[in-house]
Structure formats: structure tokens, C-alpha cells
């Protein structure tokens, strides 16, 4: 754990970082957040685990300007909703994820929003600018587009192979940033 000012403790919770994690100095990670091995968090991204947990799996990339937050527990939602993201997930630029659950091998397109209580199963592509409304479940193996989102079509074999390619690509890029040092 680094003492970097952009990685901050809140209410007794310090972000837990796996091996070889890269957090850009212009990104912010606060509170009850766990980042798995080989994750990358790029400039302007905010991951704020202040009132619930945020858990992010291995080789997941959070692109520039994205905002990741939770849904706190209240009389309206007694358990709240943590934010959970699986392995080999690429979160595009300016994406908002709020109190939702994403499985493994997912691509969330630029400018998309996934809302409270939504569940995205494994191996899904969410097209750029898509809105996933509260409580919606996206089934594995499909492209979703629109606002609100609709299932557009099944993913091709080459699209399914792309998930591990893009996760590996960003893991390699963050290794280059780590090698450059601060």
C-alpha cells in the first residue's frame, strides 16, 4: 500500500491492492475498495467505497473519467448494493457504475451507465452510451445497446475472444507505466 494522496482511507477502511496494480496519480481510490492483481485505474477515474464495499477482480481496467460508487443501506434499501466487478473486465472511458454487479469477461463501452441492483452476467458487451436501468439483468453472450438497453444480438466467436485480449493488453500497458515509475 502506498501513501499516495490519491489512495485514501475512509472510516477505518484502506483500499486493498493486489499485486502489480497501477493507479494513475490523477485517479482517486477511497475507502472500502479491493483491487485484484494486475488491475489498472487510469487518469480521472474515481472509485469511492465510502458507504459500502467495492470489489474488483483481476486484470480489470478502469478507464479515464469513470466513476464507480455504491448504493448505501437505508430504510428504502436495507442491505444497500455493493459494487462488484469480476476478472478480465474493461470499463471504457467515462463509464458510471453504481451499486451493480458485473461478472467476468465484460466490455463496458464508452459513456455507459449501469445502475443500482443491475446484474451483468459473464461475457457481455455493453455498447457505448448504453443505460442499464436499476435491477436489470443482462444475460451472458450478448451485445446490449440503447437507453434503456436492449439485447441487440449474440456475440460472435471473435468478439468472445476479444475479452481476454483487451484485458491482457491493458495489463501490459499498466506494466509499462509501472516500469516508468512515478
N, C-alpha and C positions, 0 to 999 in steps of 0.2 A: 504494500500500500504506500502510495506516495503522499507527501504533504502538500501536493499541488493545490492552489486555491480553488481550482475548478472541480475538485473532488471533495465534497463536503459532508461532514457528519451532521445529522439532524436528529434530535430527541434520542440520543444514545445509539443511533444506527449509523454505522460507517459503511459505505459501499464496499462490497467484497469483489475483488478482481481475480479472475482466473489467470493462468499462465499466458504470457505473451499478449496481453490485452493492450490495445492502443486507444487512448483517449486524447484527442486533439486538445491543445491548450485553450482553444476557443470554444470547446464544448463544456457542458456542465452536467455533473452526476451528483445527485444529492440523496442521502438517507438510506433507506432500506432497499438497496439495489444489489443484485448479484449479476455479474457478467461472467459468462463461461469462457473457457480457453479460446484464444485466437479471435476474440471479438474486436470490432473496431467501432469507434464513435467519432464522427467527423465534425468539422467546424460548425458551430452554431447549433448543434443538437443539444437538447435538454432532456435529461432523464431524471424525473423528480419523484422519488419514493418517499414522500413525506407523511402520508396518512394510510398507507397500505404497502404491500410488497411489490417489487418489480423483479422478475427473474428472467434472464436472457440466457439462452443456451450457447453452445459452442459455434464458432465460425459465423456468427451473425454480425451483420454490418448495419449500422445506423447512420444513414447519410445526412449530409449537411441540412441544417434547418429543421430537422424533425423534432417533434415534441412527443414524449412518452410520459403518461401520467396514469393515475389510478382512479377508482371511484371509492370514496371513503364510506365507512359504515355509518348508517344513520337510521332514524325511525322509518324512513322511506325505503331503505335497502339495508337491513340489519347486518348482513355479512360484508357489505361493500363488494367491490370487484378488484382483485389484484390485476396486474398486467403480467402475462406470461407469454414468452416467446421461445420457440424451440430452437433446434440446431439448423444451420445452413439456411438462414433466412436473410434476405436482402431487403432492407427497408429503404425505399427510394428517398430522394430529396423532398423536403417539406411535407413529410407524412405526419399525421396525427394519429396516435394510438392511445385510446383512453379506456382503461378498465376492461380489456378484452383478452382473449386467449388465441394465440397463433401457434399452430403445430410446427412441424419440420418441413424444410424444403419449400419455402414460400417466397414469392416475389411480390412486394407491395409497391405498386407504381407511384411515380412522382405525384405529389399533391393529393394523395388519397387520405381518407379518414375512416378509421374503424372505431366504432363507438362501444359504449358500455354494455357488457354482457354478451357481445358478439363472440362467436367461435369460428375460427378459420381452421379447417382440418388440414392435414398434410398435403403437400404437392398442389398448391393453388397459386394462380396468378391473379392478382387484383390490378386491373388496368389503371393507367394514370387518371387522376381526378375522380376516382370512384368513391362513393359514400356507402359504407357498410353500416346500416342502421342498428340501433340498440337491439340486442337479443337475437340477431340474425345468425344462422349457421350456414357457412359456405362448405359444400361437400368437396371432398378430395378429387383431384384430377381435372378441374375445370378452370376456365378463364371467366372472371366476373368483371363487368363494366357497368358504368352508369351511376346515376344519383336519383333514387336509391339503386343499388346494384342489382343486376340480373345475371343469371348464368348465361353466358354467351355461347360457349362450345366446349367440347372436350379438348384437353391439351394433347398436342402431338408428341411423338416419341422424342423428337429433338428438343421440344420445349421442356419435357420432363428431365432430360439430360442436362439442361441448362442450369438447374438449381445448384448442383454440386460444382459446376464450372464457375458460376459467378461467386459462390461462397469462397472457393479456392482462390479466385482472382483477387478478391478484396483481402483475404488473409495474407496473400503475398504482398499486396500493396502496403498493408499496415506494417509488415515486416521491414519494408524499405524505410518507412517513416521511423520505426523504432531504431533502425540502424543509424539513421541520421542524428538521433538524439535530440535533446531539447535545444 
